[in-house]
Amino acid sequence: MRDTPRPRRIVGPCVFALLRPVLRYSHSREAWVLRIVGNRHGPVLRRAERPTP
């Protein structure tokens, strides 16, 4: 297991929509990870927040 957590990468709505079928939400990380191998490999993604008016 890693000693340091993987960095979160912020992705825009278009990129997130394209990747959504291969991602699952991890409540412990509060981010999206790859299905199946996301516990140990691959990116940890966060959706870009919409600015509040």
Summary of the structure (lengths in Angstrom):
residues: 53
radius of gyration: 11.7
end to end distance: 41.5
largest distance: 41.5
contacts: 101
relative contact order: 0.29
helix: 19%
strand: 30%
